[in-house]
Amino acid sequence: MTNALVSVQIVPKTKDHEDVIPYVDEAIKVIDEAGVKYEVSPLETTMEGNLSDLFRVIEKMNERMVDLGCSSIISQVKVYYNPSGASMDELTEKYRT
């Protein structure tokens, strides 16, 4: 059972002030490779899983940015933690049509 929802927005400082979208795409690829459930929205991506696993994914996202040549990264993170279980679907089902 998953116990956390973690939303992350990653803001890399690029080498020559290039467009950050290709870097964000790479960060999302890290999430996809981790095999966790996730949803991409315009300003952040929300993951569902166990809190410690999701924090490791964020660490890997930052490491990928460094591998791509970013000198620094801002990761804005929001966490919803519920030991009894956490689900994106349950929290948003009343808004879906």
Helices and strands as residue ranges (DSSP letters): E 4-13, H 21-34, E 37-40, E 45-49, H 51-67, E 72-81, H 88-92, G 93-95
